[in-house]
Amino acid sequence: MTPDATEQGAGKPFHARRTYRLITAALGLLLCGVGACVLILADTAGVVRLAGGAAFVTVGGNMVWSAVTAKESWLSRLGPLP
């Protein structure tokens, strides 16, 4: 007998479930890529480019790390926002 689909993740917090972790990792990799592109290709002032690119890479890296370790990322701790 297989467990019901609603009972499989009943004991786990939302950030430890497989689907949430995969989506978090994918979004984190996307943010890291966008941040790297901003650092390399942006045609703005150096300070703005470095601050923006570093912020994207940092948040994206945290999301990937959080997905690997099954912990909450910094972005998930912000919500719910009004």
C-alpha positions in Angstrom: 0.0 0.0 0.0 1.4 3.4 -1.0 1.0 6.4 1.2 -1.5 9.0 0.1 0.1 12.0 -1.7 -1.2 14.4 1.0 0.6 12.4 3.7 4.0 12.2 2.1 5.2 15.7 3.0 3.0 16.1 6.1 5.9 16.0 8.6 8.3 18.2 6.6 8.4 22.0 6.6 7.7 23.6 3.3 11.3 24.4 2.6 12.4 20.8 2.9 10.1 19.4 0.3 11.6 18.3 -3.0 9.6 20.5 -5.4 10.2 23.6 -3.4 13.9 22.9 -3.2 14.1 22.4 -7.0 12.3 25.6 -7.7 14.4 27.5 -5.2 17.6 26.1 -6.7 16.5 27.0 -10.3 15.6 30.5 -9.3 18.8 30.9 -7.4 20.9 29.8 -10.4 18.9 32.3 -12.5 19.6 35.1 -10.1 23.3 34.2 -10.0 23.4 34.3 -13.8 21.6 37.6 -14.0 24.0 39.0 -11.3 27.0 37.8 -13.3 25.7 39.4 -16.5 25.1 42.7 -14.6 28.7 42.6 -13.3 30.1 41.9 -16.7 27.8 43.6 -19.2 26.0 46.5 -17.5 26.7 49.9 -19.0 26.2 52.0 -15.8 28.5 53.5 -13.2 30.9 51.2 -11.5 29.5 51.5 -8.0 25.9 50.8 -9.2 27.0 47.9 -11.3 29.0 46.3 -8.5 26.4 46.8 -5.9 23.5 45.5 -8.0 25.4 42.5 -9.4 26.8 41.5 -6.1 23.4 41.7 -4.5 21.9 39.4 -7.2 24.8 36.9 -6.9 24.6 36.9 -3.1 20.9 36.3 -3.0 21.0 33.7 -5.7 23.9 31.9 -4.1 22.0 31.9 -0.8 19.0 30.4 -2.5 21.1 27.6 -4.1 22.8 26.9 -0.8 19.4 26.9 1.0 18.0 24.4 -1.5 21.0 22.1 -1.1 20.9 22.2 2.7 17.0 22.2 3.0 16.9 25.4 4.9 14.9 28.6 4.4 16.5 31.2 2.1 16.7 34.9 2.9 13.9 35.7 0.4 11.5 33.2 1.9 12.0 34.8 5.3 10.9 38.2 4.0 7.3 37.3 3.4 4.4 37.6 3.5 4.7 41.1 2.3 1.6 43.3 2.0 
